[in-house]
Amino acid sequence: MNQHPLASVHPEAKIGENVTIDPFAVIEKDVVIGDNCHIFSHAVILDGARIGSNCKIFPGAVISGIPQDLKFAGEITTAEIGNNTTIRECVTINRGTKAKGKTVVGNDCLIMAYAHVAHDCILKDHIIIGNATQIAGEVEIDDFAIVSGGTLVHQFTRISKHVMIQGGSRVGKDIPPYTLIGRDPIAYCGINIVGLRRRGYTNDQVFLIQDIYRTLYTRGLNNSDAINCIESEYEPSIERDLILGFIKSSSRGIVRGSMD
């Protein structure tokens, strides 16, 4: 461990091998940090933080702060960050409450400067959160989602896989997989073709996803009728089943179509 003498590190914190801790960083007692991490100056890692390997925590970030939830009663909870994740300047990630017991940011994520991840959020892998995006409590964001800068995400909202959300959006409905979301108020604006092609989706897969969303958003059907049509007109596939499963399980309702 390469710890600067001006850093404040509790002797009982569990620090992995080859970790760099810069001056004026603060690391409290109930903290675990994996190998090959870099904790920059003035980063604050509070009790309950669990940080994987190869992570970078930039100046001013606060990991595992007490939840901004009036129901929080001091219960022991965690804020967990996976491997190869970068947390930029002044990001705040609060630990969980008794609702879920933990806040999670997965592997290979980038959380850009001034973003906030509230209590009990679950962010999975390969996610990008843009500058100054504010994510309220108990939000779930699935793999490869991109939430652009200045976006506000309402509590309990779900954002599915391979989604791209325009900067400055206000997200209050669930966002189904593979979609491109923008406008004000937000609406479905097509599928995230660029993201899908970057991740190796074939033309057939892209055309299938587009066709399913045409059925959902442009045939004048309500959600129940659209679900029935999708189930009857398209053979089971990973893409079809992910879209159907997400829509059926949405308690908040999904984002509206652009023609509504």
Secondary structure, DSSP 4 states (H G I P E B T S, - for coil): -EE-TTSEE-TTSEE-TT-EE-TT-EE-SS-EE-TT-EE-TT-EE-TTEEE-SS-EE-TT-EEEEPPS-TT--S---EEEE-TT-EE-TT-EEE---TTTSEEEE-TT-EE-TT-EE-TT-EE-SS-EE-TT-EE-TT-EE-TT-EE-TT-EE-TT-EE-TT-EE-TT-EE-SBB-TTEEEETTTTEEEEE-HHHHHHTT--HHHHHHHHHHHHHHHTS---HHHHHHHHHHHS---HHHHHHHHHHHH-SS-BPPBTT-
